[in-house]
Amino acid sequence: MKIGFIGLGIMGKPMAKNLLKAGHEVVCFDVNKDNVENVVAAGASAAASS
């Protein structure tokens, strides 16, 4: 299942990583690029902003 995840703060980052561990495909976005890069390093894809 492909899941879009917006907001990778204190709660969102671990939630997104748990979805990856469960085998889901995660596309993520956050205004903080460091948080996005951290989750992308765990296997997610980064969504582009407009």
TIDRENRO-691069 format. One record per atom (N, C-alpha, C, O, CB): residue in one letter; x, y, z negated. Coordinates in steps of 0.1 Angstrom, whole numbers, plus 5000, padded with zeros to 4 digits. Glycine has a CB too. Layout:
AXYZ ...
***
This chain:
M500849885000 M500050005000 M500950125000 M501950134993 M499050004988 K500650225008 K501350355009 K500650455000 K499450475001 K501450405023 I501450514991 I500850614981 I501650744982 I502850744983 I501050554967 G500850854983 G501450984983 G501451034968 G500451024961 G500651084992 F502551094964 F502651134950 F503151274950 F504251304955 F503651044942 I502351364943 I502751504942 I502951534928 I502151514919 I501651594948 G504151594925 G504551624911 G505351524904 G504951414900 G503251644903 L506651554904 L507651454898 L508351514886 L509551504885 L508651424909 G507551564877 G508051614864 G508251504854 G508551394858 G507151714859 I508151544841 I508351444830 I507551324831 I508051214828 I508151514817 M506251334835 M505451224836 M505351164850 M505351044852 M503951264832 G505451244861 G505251194874 G506451114879 G506251014887 G505051314883 K507651154876 K508851084881 K508850934876 K509050844885 K510151154876 P508650904863 P508550764860 P507450694866 P507550574869 P508550754844 M506250754867 M505150694874 M505450654888 M505050544892 M503850784873 A506050744896 A506450714909 A507450604910 A507250514919 A506950844916 K508350594901 K509350494901 K508750354898 K509150254903 K510450524891 N507750354889 N507050234885 N506250184897 N506150064899 N506050254873 L505650274905 L504950234917 L505850164927 L505550064934 L504250354924 L507150224928 L508150164937 L508450024932 L508649924940 L509350254938 K508650004919 K509049874913 K507949774916 K508249654917 K509349894898 A506749824916 A505549734918 A505449694933 A504549614937 A504249794913 G506249744942 G506249714956 G505449804965 G505349774977 G505749574957 H505049914960 H504350014968 H505250104976 H506350124971 H503350094960 E504850144987 E505550244995 E505150384990 E503950414990 E505350235011 V506050464985 V505750594979 V506350704988 V507550704991 V506250604965 V505550804991 V505950934997 V505651044987 V504551054982 V505150955011 C506751114984 C506651204972 C506951354976 C507651374986 C507551164961 F506451444968 F506751584970 F506751654956 F505951614947 F505651654979 D507651744954 D507751834943 D508451964947 D509251954956 D508451764931 V508152074940 V508852194944 V510352184939 V511152264944 V508152314937 N510652104929 N512052084925 N512651974933 N512351854932 N512052044909 K513552014942 K514151924951 K515051814944 K515151704950 K515052004961 D515551844933 D516351744925 D515451634921 D515951514922 D517051814913 N514251654917 N513351554913 N513051464925 N512951344924 N512051604907 V512851524937 V512551454949 V513651364952 V513551244955 V512151544961 E514851414952 E516051344956 E516251224946 E516751114950 E517351434955 N515951234934 N516051134924 N515151014927 N515550904926 N515751184910 V513851044931 V512950944934 V513250884948 V513050764950 V511450994934 V513750964957 V514150904970 V515250814968 V515350714976 V514551024980 A516150834959 A517250744957 A516750614951 A517450514953 A518250814947 A515650614945 A515050484940 A514250414951 A513850304948 A514150524928 G514050474963 G513450404974 G512250474980 G511650414989 G513050274969 A511850584975 A510750654981 A511150734993 A512350744997 A510150754970 S510150795000 S510350885011 S509951025007 S509051034998 S509550845024 A510651125012 A510251265008 A509251315018 A509451295031 A511551355008 A508251385014 A507251455022 A507751595025 A508351655016 A505851455016 A507551645037 A507851775041 A506851875036 A505651835035 A508051785056 S507251995033 S506252105030 S506052195042 S506852195051 S506752185018 S504952265042 S504752355054 S505252495051 S505052575060 S503252355057 
***
